[in-house]
Amino acid sequence: MTVDLSPVQEYYKDKTIFITGASGFMGKVLLEKLLYSCHSLKEVIIICRPKRGKAPETRLEEMFKLPIFQRIKDERPEMLKKVTIYQGDVTFDQLGLSGESLKHVTESTNIVFHMAATLKLEGNLRDAIDMNLLGTRRALNVAKEMKQLEAFVHLSTAFCNCDQEVMYEKVYEFPHKPEDLMRLAEWMDVKTLDAITPDLLKPHPNTYTYSKRLAELLVRDHYESMPVIIARPSIVSPSAYEPVPGWVDNLNGPTGLMVGAGKGVIRSMLIDTRHLSEVIPVDYAINGLCVIPYQIAKMTVRPVEVPVYNITCADHRKMQWGEVIEMSKEIGYRYPMEAGLWYPDGCITTNKLHHNINVLLFHWLPAYFIDFILLLLGQKRFMIRVQNRISVGLEVLQFFTMRAWFFKSDAYSSLWDMLNEADRKNFNMDMDPEETVPMYIESCVQGGRQYLMKESPDSLPRARLQLKLMYILDRVCKTVIVGSLCYWTYGLVARLLGIRFGAQLRGSRREASDLVFISTLISPAAYEPLPGWVDNLNGPTGLMIGCGKGVIRSVLVNQKNKAEVIPVDYAINGLIVIPYEFNKQAKRPANVPVYNVTNADHRKMTMGTVVEMSKRINKQIPFNAGLWYPDPCVTTNHYYHNFNVALFHWLPAYFLDFLMLILGQKRFMLRVQEKISTGLGVLQFFTLNAWCFRSDNYASLWSKLNEEDKAIFNMNMNTKDTEEEYMIECAKGARKFILKEKEEDIPRARVHMNIQWVVDIVCKTLIVGLFFYYLLKWTGVLALF
């Protein structure tokens, strides 16, 4: 049966096409397009190297199973038999071909599409030269032997001449010669080459654009003797129409950003939203490549200069990055990705400091936290490795997203103008389609879900539910974090700047002639001169205020041991009475008199009782503007205590000082934390050990006094006032005499504490909830629901 062929199809009739890089993103689409639309061709020869133990033939079979080849299998299955595959590699001489395979290629080929290249923008220079420059020379050498060669199409990039303000469709000169760089890469070791690479690359941002520019010069130099052509696509995006809308199979360029941001992994990007986006759908680029040899063949006069095609989108179709991002967000919320790391609402900025802070807080910190959890669970860690790749990718991409690009694409535009209606239908490059940009972005988002993430459209309802939950979680966390920061900052600036924590506990020791007076820990006054009087943060008073302010979050205390404290007025009264009793004695004692000024055994409480009583009283009489809700951890485990100190003492201190640095304020939290750390280190000796004192001499002072002196010098260990009443006076005294907080502020302080309690509970619930959520997700249990 005779089939009417369009002019372009007629051109490809009985032609043999040779393709390098057919296993790549654009290579697959080109192969499919040639087989489907140029069905009268004779043969397509591709080269492919073995990969991961799979032979080239096996890789081709797997390629044909992809969705993009489905329409060929449905409508023209016989075309798949026209594909010949040879084992080859552009990094080998003669492209790895030899014998019959090389002979077949050189005797049969009419058109060459040289697309093989390394796309690693951050790759080292030797690999880039070997693949992109030497690989091009090897392809040209094989093409020279082709007896029927009509066109050699070299795929470059529109960004290879980044030093030009406007990039026209011509080859630009460059000081470096391709031959010199190829010789340099051959004899120089990798370490030395890497050292000089930054100087060689200027003004290029990476080895990819640099090596591609040199390859263009190499191709141009062969124009006199060969029918070479240069095609420069801009950033290639998912297909608009064919082989299927939204087709994409890699994370390069905008697709990687879309998926990374959609999954909540990328939280910050450097993009100037005012500049125009430079992207071209892959099917538009491939249709242009297919038509280029046809146009060159129709020319009656050979061009003076090597033909160059800037394959870019028409100017009137280009949108600002800001519009594209907002549109992508809106569509991404309608078609969300499954099981994202966080709600997709990343920050777009041109401020590098802002971006770097975001990357530190929202990229690296979560990555280390997640890998730490995986380590504890005995699972394979991956987030830091992923974050490394994202970091390198973002750094490379920012060169393209932070500057304006201007391309002249008259030659590419002329391809569409010369086509008749039949070829326009077969090789669509229409820059005025009925479909809108939002419709295209919607197909890209759906293609990313389906072809990259392998997420079925049936999973959309569940993904939308997950997105709503993530939104709530994101907003709650932001509210809590911002509220907590404001509250902490207010409390710190208002109250904590004046606090001084005792760096060393000093036991009071007095010597009077032949007398020795030894006291335990001195606590605030019980009765005189004023109940609760105290003027320093040494000992238990410092602990009480530090814990009550939420600054001290962990203390080493053995709660079973007895608390060894004595009110300051009891100690002073004893001190005054001692000389009187000493001088009353008729005979001088043989040994120096010693008085252990301690509390009576029946009045001593356990540390645990004191801790619980203090917490209870602190809720009744809280301090103003605390750092956090006062609920410290009391333990005897040194490892647990050190972990808490690192997490709840030092981490907030570094964070708050970092904020102070950014805000241009005086930093103080690290200094305060150092004093607290020293004080806790000293106190733990006294709070972890049991102490037993015999205080008969001190007790005898009270029993020997008459009633008049007992009223004046009170040391009564059987007072009617309870320990709780005394601790209430201590709390009031700390507020009044140390912190200078008024009694009428107590109601407001209680409101502050209630707010802190809510924040504390919410944060703990979120942390525990997130832990179990990710645990269930990573273990696969969540997928069952």
C-alpha positions in Angstrom: 0.0 0.0 0.0 1.3 3.4 -1.0 1.6 5.9 1.8 1.7 9.6 1.1 4.8 11.1 2.6 5.3 14.7 3.7 8.4 16.5 2.4 10.4 15.8 5.6 9.3 12.2 5.6 10.3 11.9 1.9 13.7 13.3 2.8 14.2 10.5 5.4 13.0 7.8 3.0 15.6 5.0 2.8 18.0 6.9 4.9 20.2 5.4 7.6 20.7 7.4 10.8 23.5 7.0 13.3 22.9 8.3 16.9 25.3 8.6 19.8 23.7 9.1 23.2 20.5 7.4 22.3 20.0 6.1 25.8 19.8 9.7 27.2 16.7 11.8 27.8 16.8 13.6 24.4 18.3 10.5 22.7 15.3 8.3 23.6 12.8 10.9 22.4 14.8 11.4 19.1 14.9 7.6 18.5 11.1 7.3 19.1 10.3 10.3 16.9 12.4 9.0 14.0 10.8 5.6 14.2 7.3 7.0 14.5 7.2 10.0 12.2 10.0 9.1 9.7 8.7 5.5 9.2 10.1 5.3 5.6 13.7 5.4 6.8 15.9 2.4 6.2 17.7 2.0 9.5 18.6 3.6 12.8 22.0 2.6 14.2 22.7 3.4 17.8 25.7 2.7 20.1 25.5 1.8 23.7 27.9 0.6 26.4 27.2 -2.2 28.9 25.9 -0.8 32.2 25.5 -2.6 35.6 26.1 -6.0 34.0 23.5 -5.5 31.2 24.5 -5.9 27.6 23.5 -3.3 25.0 20.9 -5.6 23.6 19.3 -6.0 27.0 19.3 -2.3 27.6 17.6 -1.7 24.3 14.9 -4.2 25.2 14.3 -2.4 28.5 14.2 0.9 26.7 11.4 -0.3 24.4 9.3 -1.2 27.4 9.2 2.5 28.4 5.8 4.4 28.0 7.3 6.6 25.2 7.5 3.6 22.8 4.0 2.5 23.4 2.5 4.3 20.4 5.0 2.6 18.1 4.2 -0.8 19.6 0.5 -0.1 19.1 0.6 1.5 15.6 3.9 0.6 13.9 5.5 -2.3 15.8 7.6 -3.3 12.7 9.6 -0.1 13.1 11.4 -1.5 16.2 13.1 -4.0 13.9 14.8 -1.2 12.1 16.9 -0.4 15.1 20.5 -1.8 15.1 22.5 -1.6 18.3 26.3 -2.0 18.6 28.4 -1.9 21.7 30.2 1.4 21.6 31.4 4.3 23.7 32.5 7.8 22.7 35.4 7.6 25.1 37.0 5.0 22.9 38.8 5.5 19.6 36.5 4.7 16.6 33.7 5.0 19.2 34.5 1.5 20.3 33.5 0.1 16.9 35.5 -2.3 14.8 35.3 -4.8 12.0 31.9 -5.4 10.5 30.1 -2.9 12.9 32.5 -0.1 11.9 32.2 -1.0 8.2 28.4 -1.1 8.4 28.3 2.3 10.1 30.7 4.1 7.7 29.2 2.6 4.5 25.5 3.0 5.4 25.1 6.2 7.4 23.5 9.3 5.8 22.8 11.4 8.9 24.6 11.6 12.3 23.1 13.0 15.5 25.9 13.3 18.0 24.2 13.7 21.3 26.5 11.8 23.7 27.8 14.0 26.5 28.3 14.1 30.2 25.7 16.4 31.7 27.4 16.6 35.1 27.6 20.4 35.5 29.8 19.9 38.6 32.0 17.2 37.1 35.8 17.4 36.9 37.4 18.9 33.8 39.1 15.7 32.6 35.9 13.8 32.4 34.2 16.7 30.6 37.0 17.0 28.0 37.1 13.2 27.5 33.3 13.0 26.9 32.3 16.3 25.4 35.5 17.4 23.5 37.5 14.2 22.7 34.2 12.3 22.3 33.2 14.9 19.6 36.5 14.5 17.9 36.2 10.7 17.9 32.7 11.0 16.4 33.9 13.4 13.7 36.8 11.0 12.9 34.3 8.2 12.3 32.0 10.5 10.3 34.9 11.4 8.0 34.9 7.8 6.8 31.2 7.8 6.0 30.8 7.6 2.3 27.2 8.9 2.1 27.2 11.5 4.9 24.7 14.3 4.3 24.5 15.9 7.8 26.4 15.7 11.1 24.3 17.4 13.7 26.2 18.2 16.9 24.1 18.8 20.0 25.6 21.7 22.1 23.9 24.0 24.6 22.5 27.5 24.3 24.5 28.5 27.5 28.0 27.7 26.2 28.7 31.4 25.3 27.8 32.8 28.7 30.2 35.8 28.3 27.9 37.3 25.6 25.1 39.6 26.5 23.1 38.5 23.5 23.8 35.0 22.0 23.4 34.9 18.2 23.3 31.8 16.0 27.0 31.7 15.3 30.2 30.2 16.8 32.0 32.6 19.0 35.8 32.7 19.2 37.6 31.8 22.5 41.2 32.2 23.6 41.6 28.5 24.4 42.1 26.1 21.5 40.4 22.7 21.6 43.6 20.9 20.6 45.6 22.5 23.4 43.0 21.4 26.0 42.9 17.9 24.7 46.6 17.6 24.9 46.6 19.1 28.4 44.1 16.5 29.6 46.2 13.7 28.2 49.5 14.4 29.9 48.4 16.3 33.1 47.4 14.4 36.2 43.9 14.9 37.6 45.0 16.6 40.8 47.0 19.3 38.9 44.3 19.7 36.4 41.7 20.2 39.1 43.9 22.8 40.7 44.0 25.0 37.6 40.4 24.3 36.5 38.9 27.5 38.2 41.3 29.7 36.2 40.7 27.8 32.9 36.9 27.9 33.2 36.5 31.7 33.5 34.0 33.1 32.5 32.2 29.7 32.4 30.5 28.5 35.6 31.2 24.8 35.1 33.1 22.3 33.1 30.0 21.4 31.0 29.5 24.7 29.3 33.3 25.2 29.0 33.8 21.8 27.2 30.8 22.3 25.0 32.1 25.7 23.8 35.4 24.1 22.9 33.6 21.3 21.1 31.7 23.9 19.0 35.1 25.3 17.8 36.2 21.8 17.0 33.1 21.2 14.9 33.3 24.5 13.2 36.9 23.7 12.1 35.6 20.7 10.2 32.9 22.6 8.3 35.0 23.1 5.1 35.4 19.3 4.7 32.2 18.0 6.3 28.4 18.9 6.4 28.5 19.7 10.1 25.7 21.6 11.9 25.4 22.8 15.5 22.2 22.7 17.5 21.9 24.5 20.8 18.9 23.7 22.9 18.3 25.8 26.1 17.1 24.1 29.3 15.1 21.0 28.1 11.9 20.5 29.9 9.3 17.6 29.8 7.4 17.0 26.5 4.4 19.2 25.6 2.6 16.7 23.4 4.7 13.7 22.2 5.4 10.9 22.6 3.2 11.4 25.6 2.5 14.7 27.4 4.8 15.4 30.4 7.3 12.7 29.5 10.6 13.0 31.5 13.1 10.5 32.8 15.7 12.5 34.7 16.0 15.1 37.5 18.2 17.5 35.5 17.3 21.2 35.3 13.8 22.4 36.2 12.4 18.9 36.7 14.7 18.3 39.6 13.7 21.6 41.1 10.1 20.8 40.7 10.3 17.3 42.2 12.7 18.4 45.0 10.5 21.4 46.0 7.3 19.3 45.6 8.6 16.7 48.0 9.6 19.4 50.5 13.3 18.5 50.3 14.4 21.7 48.6 13.4 24.6 51.0 15.3 27.4 49.5 16.5 28.5 46.0 18.4 31.4 44.6 16.3 32.7 41.7 15.8 36.2 40.3 12.1 36.0 39.7 12.2 39.1 37.4 14.2 37.2 34.7 12.6 35.2 31.9 12.7 31.4 32.1 14.7 29.8 29.3 13.2 26.3 28.7 12.1 24.4 25.7 9.9 21.2 25.7 11.9 18.2 24.6 9.5 17.4 21.8 9.9 20.9 20.3 13.7 20.5 20.5 13.7 17.0 18.9 11.3 18.1 16.1 13.7 20.9 15.4 16.6 18.4 15.2 14.7 16.2 12.8 13.9 19.1 10.5 17.4 20.7 10.5 19.0 18.1 8.0 16.0 18.5 5.7 16.4 22.3 5.7 20.1 22.1 5.0 19.5 19.6 2.1 17.0 22.0 0.5 19.5 24.9 0.4 20.7 25.6 -3.1 23.8 27.5 -1.8 25.9 26.2 1.0 26.1 28.7 3.9 29.5 30.4 4.3 29.6 29.8 8.0 28.7 26.6 9.9 24.9 26.5 10.4 23.9 27.2 14.1 20.5 26.8 15.6 19.6 28.2 19.0 16.7 26.0 19.9 14.9 28.2 22.4 11.3 29.3 23.1 9.8 32.2 21.3 10.2 35.5 23.2 6.5 36.1 23.5 6.0 32.7 25.1 8.7 33.2 27.8 7.5 33.9 31.3 9.2 35.4 34.3 10.6 32.9 36.8 8.3 34.4 39.4 5.2 33.6 37.3 6.4 30.1 36.6 7.1 29.4 40.3 3.7 30.7 41.5 2.0 28.8 38.7 3.9 25.6 39.6 3.1 26.0 43.3 -0.6 26.3 42.5 -0.7 23.3 40.2 1.6 21.4 42.5 -0.9 21.8 45.3 -3.6 20.3 43.0 -1.4 17.4 42.0 0.9 16.8 45.0 3.7 14.3 45.4 3.2 11.4 47.8 5.0 11.1 51.1 6.8 14.4 51.0 9.4 15.3 53.6 7.6 18.6 54.4 5.0 21.0 53.1 6.2 22.3 49.7 6.6 26.0 50.4 10.2 26.8 49.8 11.8 30.2 49.9 12.7 31.9 46.6 15.3 34.7 47.2 18.2 36.6 45.6 19.8 37.2 49.0 22.7 34.7 49.4 22.9 35.2 53.2 19.2 34.5 53.6 19.5 31.5 51.3 22.5 30.1 53.2 20.7 30.4 56.5 17.7 28.6 55.1 19.9 25.9 53.7 21.6 25.4 57.0 18.4 25.3 59.0 16.0 23.5 56.6 18.4 21.4 54.5 21.4 20.3 56.5 19.8 20.3 60.0 16.9 18.0 59.0 19.3 15.8 57.0 21.6 15.2 59.9 18.7 14.7 62.3 17.0 12.1 59.9 20.3 10.2 59.4 20.9 10.2 63.2 17.4 8.6 63.7 18.2 6.1 60.9 21.5 5.3 62.7 19.6 4.6 65.9 17.1 2.4 64.1 19.9 0.5 62.4 18.7 1.6 58.9 20.8 2.7 56.0 21.5 6.5 56.1 20.9 8.5 52.9 19.7 12.0 53.7 23.2 13.6 54.0 24.2 12.0 50.7 21.0 13.3 49.0 21.6 16.7 50.5 25.1 16.8 49.2 23.8 16.2 45.7 21.1 18.8 46.1 23.6 21.4 47.4 25.9 20.9 44.5 23.0 21.0 42.0 21.6 24.2 43.5 25.0 25.9 43.5 25.5 25.1 39.8 21.9 26.0 38.8 22.0 29.4 40.5 24.3 30.7 37.7 21.5 30.2 35.2 18.6 31.3 37.5 20.3 34.5 38.8 21.0 36.2 35.5 19.1 37.3 32.4 19.7 35.4 29.1 19.0 36.7 25.6 19.0 34.5 22.6 18.4 35.1 18.9 16.7 32.1 17.4 15.9 33.2 13.8 17.3 30.0 12.3 15.2 27.8 14.6 12.1 29.9 13.9 12.6 29.5 10.2 12.2 25.7 10.5 8.6 26.1 11.4 8.0 28.7 8.7 9.2 26.5 5.9 7.0 23.4 6.8 3.8 22.7 5.0 0.7 21.7 6.9 1.5 17.9 6.8 4.9 18.5 8.3 3.7 21.0 10.8 1.4 18.3 12.1 4.2 15.7 12.2 6.9 18.0 13.6 5.2 20.4 15.8 7.1 23.5 16.9 4.2 25.9 17.0 4.9 28.8 19.4 1.2 29.9 19.3 -0.6 26.7 20.3 -4.2 26.7 21.7 -2.9 25.1 24.9 -1.8 27.6 27.6 1.3 27.7 29.7 -0.6 26.6 32.8 -1.8 23.5 30.8 1.8 22.7 29.9 3.0 23.1 33.5 0.1 20.8 34.7 1.3 18.1 32.3 4.9 18.6 33.6 3.8 18.1 37.2 1.7 15.1 36.3 4.6 13.7 34.2 7.0 14.1 37.1 4.6 12.2 39.4 4.0 9.4 36.9 7.2 8.9 35.1 9.9 9.9 37.6 8.3 9.2 41.0 6.2 6.2 39.6 3.2 7.6 41.5 -0.1 6.4 40.1 -2.9 9.0 39.4 -5.1 6.8 41.7 -2.9 8.0 44.6 -3.8 11.6 44.3 -6.6 11.6 46.9 -4.2 10.2 49.5 -1.5 12.6 48.4 -3.9 15.6 48.8 -4.8 14.4 52.3 -1.1 14.1 53.2 -0.5 17.6 51.8 -3.3 19.1 54.0 -1.8 17.4 57.1 1.6 18.7 56.1 0.1 22.2 55.7 -1.4 22.1 59.2 1.9 20.8 60.7 3.9 23.4 58.8 1.8 26.3 60.0 1.7 25.0 63.6 5.4 24.6 63.7 6.0 28.1 62.2 3.6 29.7 64.7 5.2 27.9 67.6 8.8 28.7 66.5 8.1 32.4 65.8 6.1 32.8 69.0 8.7 31.0 71.1 11.5 33.1 69.6 9.7 36.3 70.3 8.9 35.2 73.8 12.4 33.9 74.5 14.0 37.1 73.1 11.7 39.3 75.2 12.4 37.3 78.4 16.1 37.2 77.8 16.5 40.8 77.0 14.2 41.9 79.9 15.5 39.7 82.7 18.5 37.5 81.9 21.1 40.1 81.1 21.6 40.9 84.7 21.7 37.4 86.1 25.1 36.1 87.3 25.4 32.5 88.2 27.9 31.5 90.9 30.9 30.0 89.3 32.0 28.2 92.4 30.3 27.1 95.6 32.1 28.5 98.6 31.6 26.9 102.0 31.7 29.6 104.8 34.5 29.0 107.2 35.2 31.3 110.2 38.0 31.1 112.7 37.8 32.9 116.1 40.6 32.3 118.4 40.3 28.7 119.2 36.8 28.2 117.7 35.8 26.5 114.4 32.4 27.2 112.8 31.4 24.9 109.9 28.1 25.4 108.0 26.3 23.4 105.3 24.7 25.0 102.3 23.3 28.4 103.3 19.7 29.1 102.2 17.6 32.3 102.4 16.5 33.6 105.8 13.7 31.9 107.6 12.6 34.9 109.8 15.1 37.7 110.1 16.1 40.3 109.1 13.3 39.6 106.5 11.7 36.3 105.6 13.3 34.9 102.4 16.2 37.4 102.4 18.9 36.5 99.9 21.3 38.6 97.8 23.2 36.1 95.6 22.7 33.1 93.3 25.1 30.7 95.1 24.0 27.3 96.0 20.3 26.3 96.1 19.0 29.8 95.3 20.8 29.8 91.9 19.3 26.4 91.2 15.9 27.5 92.2 16.0 30.6 90.0 17.7 28.9 87.0 15.2 26.1 87.0 12.3 28.5 87.6 13.3 30.7 84.7 13.5 27.6 82.4 17.2 28.3 81.8 18.4 25.1 83.6 16.8 22.1 81.9 18.7 19.3 83.6 20.4 18.8 87.0 22.3 15.9 88.5 20.6 15.2 91.8 20.2 12.0 93.8 16.6 12.4 95.0 17.0 9.7 97.7 19.6 11.7 99.6 18.8 14.3 102.4 19.0 18.0 101.6 21.7 19.6 103.7 20.8 23.3 104.0 20.5 25.8 106.9 18.7 29.2 106.8 21.1 32.0 107.0 19.5 33.5 110.1 19.8 30.2 112.0 23.5 30.0 111.0 24.2 33.7 112.0 22.4 33.3 115.4 24.5 30.3 116.1 27.6 32.1 115.1 26.8 34.9 117.6 26.0 32.6 120.5 29.1 30.5 120.1 31.5 33.0 121.7 29.1 33.6 124.5 28.9 29.8 125.3 32.6 29.4 124.9 33.4 32.1 127.5 30.9 30.7 130.0 32.9 27.5 130.4 34.9 27.2 133.6 37.6 25.1 131.9 39.2 25.5 128.5 38.4 22.5 126.3 41.4 20.2 125.5 40.5 20.3 121.8 39.5 23.1 119.6 35.7 23.4 119.7 34.0 22.6 116.4 30.3 23.4 115.6 28.6 21.7 112.6 25.9 24.3 111.9 23.4 22.0 110.1 19.7 21.4 110.2 18.3 18.9 112.7 17.9 15.4 111.3 14.1 15.3 111.8 13.8 18.5 109.8 15.8 17.3 106.8 13.8 16.3 103.7 14.9 14.2 100.8 16.1 15.9 97.6 13.2 14.4 95.7 10.7 16.0 98.2 12.4 19.3 97.9 12.4 19.1 94.0 8.7 18.3 93.9 7.8 20.9 96.5 9.8 23.5 94.6 8.0 22.7 91.3 4.6 23.0 93.1 5.5 26.3 94.7 7.0 27.7 91.4 3.6 27.2 89.8 2.0 29.2 92.6 4.7 31.9 92.6 6.3 31.9 89.2 9.1 34.2 88.0 8.4 36.8 85.3 9.5 36.2 81.6 11.1 32.8 81.8 13.0 31.3 78.9 10.8 28.1 78.8 8.3 26.2 80.9 10.1 25.3 84.2 10.1 21.5 84.2 13.8 20.4 84.4 14.9 16.8 84.2 16.4 15.5 87.5 18.6 12.5 87.1 21.6 10.6 88.4 22.6 9.4 84.9 25.6 11.4 83.6 25.1 10.4 80.0 21.4 11.4 80.0 22.3 14.6 81.8 25.0 15.5 79.2 22.7 14.7 76.4 20.0 17.1 77.8 22.6 19.8 78.5 23.8 19.6 74.9 20.3 19.7 73.5 18.5 22.1 75.8 21.3 24.2 77.2 24.0 24.7 74.6 22.0 24.4 71.4 19.5 27.1 72.4 22.4 29.3 73.6 24.2 29.0 70.3 21.0 29.6 68.4 20.0 32.7 70.4 23.5 34.2 70.1 23.4 33.5 66.4 20.1 35.5 66.2 21.6 38.3 68.3 24.5 38.4 65.9 22.2 38.7 62.9 20.2 41.4 64.6 23.3 43.3 65.6 22.6 42.9 69.3 25.1 42.0 72.1 25.5 38.3 72.5 25.3 36.9 76.0 23.7 33.4 76.1 26.9 31.5 75.7 28.5 33.5 78.5 25.5 32.8 80.7 25.6 29.1 79.8 29.3 28.8 80.6 28.6 30.1 84.1 25.7 27.7 84.5 27.7 24.8 83.3 30.5 25.6 85.7 28.1 26.0 88.6 26.3 22.7 87.8 29.7 21.0 87.6 30.6 22.2 91.1 27.2 21.5 92.7 26.8 17.9 91.4 29.5 16.8 94.0 27.2 17.9 96.8 23.8 16.8 95.2 24.9 13.3 94.2 26.6 12.3 97.5 24.9 11.4 100.8 26.1 13.6 103.7 25.9 12.7 107.4 26.7 15.3 110.1 26.8 15.1 113.9 25.7 18.6 115.2 25.5 18.0 119.0 27.6 21.1 119.8 25.4 23.3 117.6 22.2 21.7 119.0 23.4 22.4 122.6 23.5 26.1 121.9 19.7 26.3 121.7 19.1 24.1 124.7 21.4 26.3 126.9 19.7 29.6 126.1 17.1 31.1 128.4 13.7 32.1 127.0 14.7 35.7 126.5 17.8 34.8 124.4 15.7 32.1 122.5 13.4 34.9 121.4 16.3 37.0 120.3 18.6 34.3 118.7 16.2 31.9 117.2 17.6 28.4 116.3 14.4 26.5 117.1 14.4 23.1 115.1 10.8 22.4 116.3 9.1 25.5 114.9 5.4 25.4 114.0 6.2 26.7 110.5 6.4 23.9 108.0 9.2 23.3 105.4 6.7 24.2 102.6 5.9 27.6 104.3 9.7 28.2 104.5 10.2 27.4 100.8 7.3 29.7 99.8 9.2 32.5 101.6 12.4 31.5 99.7 10.5 31.8 96.4 9.1 35.2 97.3 12.5 36.3 98.5 14.2 35.3 95.3 11.5 37.2 93.3 11.8 40.3 95.5 15.4 40.6 96.5 17.3 38.9 93.6 15.1 39.4 90.5 13.5 42.7 91.7 10.1 41.4 90.6 7.0 43.0 92.2 4.3 40.9 94.0 1.6 42.5 91.9 3.3 40.9 88.8 2.5 37.4 90.0 -0.9 37.1 88.2 0.8 38.1 84.9 3.6 35.7 85.5 1.1 32.9 86.0 -0.5 33.7 82.6 3.0 33.6 81.0 3.6 30.2 82.6 0.3 28.9 81.3 1.2 30.0 77.8 4.6 28.4 78.2 3.0 25.2 79.4 0.8 25.1 76.2 3.9 25.8 74.0 5.9 23.1 75.8 3.2 20.5 75.4 2.6 21.4 71.7 6.3 21.1 70.9 6.7 17.8 72.7 3.6 16.4 71.0 4.9 17.6 67.6 8.3 16.1 68.1 7.0 12.8 69.3 4.3 12.8 66.6 6.8 13.6 63.8 9.2 10.9 65.1 6.5 8.2 64.9 5.1 9.5 61.6 8.5 9.3 59.9 9.2 6.0 61.6 6.0 4.5 60.3 6.6 6.0 56.8 10.2 4.7 56.5 9.2 1.2 57.8 6.3 1.1 55.3 3.6 0.7 57.9 2.0 4.0 56.9 1.5 2.8 53.4 -0.9 0.1 54.7 -3.4 2.8 55.7 
